[in-house]
Amino acid sequence: MEQMQKKKRMLVVAGCVLVLLFHIWVPLRYYIFTVDRADERFRWRMFSTVRMQRCRIEVTERQLMSNGVELDLKVDMMRKVQMAWVNLMKRGRPAVIEGVLHFRCGEKGVKRVHVVRRCLDVTGKPLFQDTFVRDCKRETTVRDRQMLAGR
Amino acid sequence: MKMLVRYFFAPIAWVRPLLLWRGVLILLAFDVWLLNISHAGRYGVAGFNVSHFGWMEWLPLPSAGLYTGVCALTGIIALWMAFRGRGRLGVFVVCVLYTYSWAMSMLDSYQHHVLLSWVLFCMVFFPEGSLKLFTVRDQKQTDGCVFGVFPEDGERVERTDGQWWGPAWGFVLMCLVFTVVYGFTALNKSEAGWSATLRALMGRSERVESLRQMFFSGMTQDAFWQWMMLASVLGQLLIGVAYAWRAVPGLLEKPSRVWRISSAVILSVGCLSALGFHLAVETEMSMDIGWFSYYMLWATGVCFFPVVVLEGLARTLYKIRIPWKIPAWPLMLRLLLTAFLAYACVAFLDLPGAHLLAIMVSLSFVLFGGVQFVRGREVCVFPMAASVVLFWASITFPAVRFDSACLSGKSMNKNERCLKFSSVRYDLYRFWGGDLKRRGKLKRALHMYRKAQRYVPPGVRGRAHVIRRLERRLQQ
């Protein structure tokens, strides 16, 4: 009986240790591996410097018009998706930006989607400009970052 | 390994996990009802959604009805368990439902919701007990409610001072989860530039500015906020250490005086740091984080306050009596009446998916009661009925909200009041209407605003002016 209780307790402790290791590993990956700092989910980064960045987005789409001409048109994303998604795009959430690009490519006539995200730090200094270009036919997204320090 | 086993199975005063269990479940119920449901209109808009986990894309697209149902059910089951005083399976179901409520969409990216899921997960493994909050004054055991003050199952060691202590490894695991979280928040706050972030979050607080002028007038603004940053990093580390230390005092049967004093200092400093930090976050910071501070203040009190204080609180709560008698009707009749009450309370609430939710709640009560009946166990229907009535009341009546800006002296418009009324359905439909208007769906927006107008809480202007403008635009 005592042996069984000892074994049970060791199993419990082993389980707890595994849970804690997982709990530590998930946020630690952000500091060791992550290149894109915009996705802070599950990292216990509340009130972070990244969260306080102020960003704007501009979305342009190459659309095939009814007369066969392709035009680059600015898109007001607030009229296309719920406002909260636009805020997440401003925060640079990679999955949301990718999801929106894929979503807009699903619209009839859209050939290419171009998103520009420009960010300032909490003091108002320009930080960087991200550009995402999705080719709807090839279903590929090209991403580029340009640092704006000093501009 | 032996040390780890001793640590996880060190005796803990059982009043701590039992009070934490109840407090978190009660807070959670009202949190999801009063704060979350009003955002249901965001879900599934334009057929677009991104879940937190890729595999969830195979699940049905979230909708307003689905989100409302999940939140409502989470709260009803949470409150049911809190009143019942036990129910590992119930807490597990609450954990799964609550996790699903935020995981289904990145629209909910609050990190403290993730922490709450971790806490609920740990709570599944808390020691069960029958420390009930409410009792029904009925001499005959007519409703199967078993009342008692002390834990019934699990290992326990009664100390000579009459307090119940025993192993509570789920509680210890939760403390270590908090330690890890505070460790990483300290790491986050030690990043270059965080002092500027802190200044942006707290700089507008008149109280903080008064403190700075009173005690740090010789310092420049930059130097002051650097010191504040260091203080916040140190505070987080002290809190983390205190949570990890929580199980340590129970390890020694006869601790030395030095050991007892050191433990008391570590736990007290951690407790004060946690209270100070979370009160400051609630009153001085300019970010909306829902009720997160209240959860953490409750956790701090329950984890660090002296046992004698917590037991006094528990005994006081135990004295609450509901002055009615439950007739000695057969169990199935009582269950069916409760299920009917649940349907009546929920189905006509004018919420998305209310009818389906009402059926699910009623069925779950009947199913649970039926299973308990087959197993020969007694069933107390009062917790089920109470949870569903409180859900109905939370949605039907305006809630009073205290604006924490009043405590901080943050600059407020002179017309702003500290106590404000809010209504779940008013917020739900006006937010929904606002989104539809922004996207050019004016007819549906008008419909939503008209619904919102039916539930305008006292002291609030309402949306009559928006309705008039929309009607004029649609007529053109």
Interface residues (C-beta under 8 A of the other chain):
Chain A: K6 R9 M10 V12 V13 C16 V17 V19 L20 H23 I24 P27 Y31 E40 R41 F42 R43 W44 R45 M46 F47 S48 T49 R51 M52 M78 R79 K80 V81 Q82 M83 A84 W85 L88 R93 A95 V96 G99 V100 F103 D121 V122 T123
Chain B: M1 L4 V5 F8 F9 R42 V45 A46 F48 N49 V50 H52 M106 L107 S109 Q111 H112 V114 L115 W118 W169 V172 L173 L176 V177 V180 V181 F184 T185 L187 N188 K189 E191 A192 G193 W194 A196 T197 L198 A200 L201 M285 M287 I289 D435 R438 R439 G440
